[in-house]
Amino acid sequence: MSNSYFPIFTKFAEDDLKEILDYFIDKSPDYIPKLVKRIEVRLEELKSFPEKGRIVPELEKKSIIDYRELIEGNYRIIYHVKDLNVFILSIIDGRRNFDELIITKLTRM
């Protein structure tokens, strides 16, 4: 029997998701529930397969291999697995400057 992992949304990831949803509230409100559902489905996958996501390539180049990501549309869901917990650290629009954003976000933690 395999272990079941527990996804935990950090405050940083909550803030990121709120920022993304706020962006779409006026531009495309019908897109919001679809996006939230797609993210929920991806996070659900982590309960059984926490190693599913790839190691974040930009961090791996710097020999930082503790962080993984799932790609959902234009978004990169950054997470860290510790024991039976999967900490969702950030949701970043892949079209933005990832190096700058992730370093800023990870140093806040």
C-alpha positions in Angstrom: 0.0 0.0 0.0 1.5 3.3 -1.0 1.6 6.4 1.2 -0.8 9.3 0.7 0.8 12.7 0.6 -0.9 15.8 1.9 -0.7 19.0 -0.3 -0.3 22.2 1.8 -0.9 25.5 0.1 1.5 28.1 1.6 0.6 31.7 2.1 2.9 32.6 -0.9 1.0 30.2 -3.2 -2.3 31.6 -2.0 -1.2 35.1 -2.7 0.0 34.0 -6.2 -3.3 32.4 -7.0 -5.2 35.4 -5.8 -3.1 37.7 -7.9 -3.8 35.4 -11.0 -7.5 35.3 -10.3 -7.7 39.0 -9.7 -6.1 39.5 -13.1 -8.8 37.5 -14.8 -11.8 38.9 -12.9 -12.4 41.7 -15.3 -10.8 40.2 -18.4 -12.3 36.7 -18.5 -14.3 35.8 -15.4 -15.5 32.6 -17.0 -12.0 31.4 -17.2 -11.5 31.5 -13.4 -13.4 28.4 -12.4 -11.8 26.4 -15.2 -8.3 27.5 -14.1 -9.0 26.7 -10.5 -10.3 23.3 -11.4 -7.2 22.5 -13.5 -4.9 23.5 -10.7 -6.9 21.4 -8.2 -6.6 18.4 -10.5 -2.9 18.8 -10.8 -2.5 19.1 -7.0 -4.6 16.1 -6.5 -2.1 14.1 -8.5 0.6 15.0 -6.0 -1.3 13.0 -3.3 -0.2 9.8 -4.9 2.8 10.9 -7.1 4.7 13.7 -5.3 7.8 13.1 -7.5 5.7 13.6 -10.7 6.9 17.1 -11.4 10.3 17.8 -12.8 13.0 19.5 -10.8 12.8 23.2 -11.5 15.4 23.6 -14.4 16.6 27.1 -13.4 17.3 26.0 -9.9 18.8 22.7 -10.9 21.4 24.7 -12.8 22.4 26.2 -9.5 22.5 22.7 -7.9 19.2 23.3 -6.0 17.3 20.1 -6.5 14.8 20.3 -3.6 12.0 22.0 -5.6 9.8 20.5 -8.3 7.2 21.9 -10.6 4.1 21.0 -12.5 3.2 22.9 -15.6 -0.5 23.8 -16.0 -1.1 25.9 -19.1 1.0 29.0 -18.7 1.5 28.4 -15.0 4.3 26.7 -13.1 3.3 25.2 -9.8 6.4 25.1 -7.6 6.4 22.7 -4.7 8.6 20.9 -2.2 8.1 17.4 -0.8 9.0 16.9 2.9 8.0 13.7 4.7 4.4 13.1 3.6 3.7 16.8 3.0 3.8 18.5 -0.4 4.2 22.2 0.2 2.9 24.3 -2.7 5.2 27.2 -2.6 4.3 29.3 -5.6 2.3 29.5 -8.8 4.1 31.6 -11.4 3.1 32.7 -14.8 5.6 31.0 -17.1 5.7 34.1 -19.3 7.3 36.2 -16.5 11.0 36.4 -15.6 11.2 33.1 -13.6 14.8 33.5 -12.2 14.0 36.9 -10.7 10.6 35.8 -9.3 11.6 32.5 -7.8 14.7 33.8 -6.1 12.7 36.6 -4.5 9.9 34.2 -3.4 12.2 31.5 -2.1 14.3 34.0 0.0 11.1 35.2 1.6 10.3 31.7 2.9 
